[in-house]
Amino acid sequence: QYGFNLVMSHPHAVNEIALSLNNKNPRMKALVLELLAAVCLVRGGHEIILAAFDNFKEVCKEKHRFERLMEYFRNEDSSIDFMV
């Protein structure tokens, strides 16, 4: 709880966590998505996550929000953890 509160109070923490999706390791991507899902459970969490993915879109030069994430889902064959 203490660590989660620190993350939520830091202005760029969730953005940095979302940017960690740029990792080749499927387990790492699965862990990042678990953390982002936890943020969705708090009041205002969905807006925080959408803002983080808007930032991801800008930084990674995506045309559409969630573009890279959907690409990962389409191309991932081996990691059930990540797909779930």
Buried (B, 14 or more C-beta within 10 A) or exposed (E): EEEEEEBBEEEEBBBEBBBBBEEEEBEBBBBBBEBBEEBEEEEEBEEBBEEBBBBBBEEEEBEEBBBBBEEBEEEBEEBEBBEE
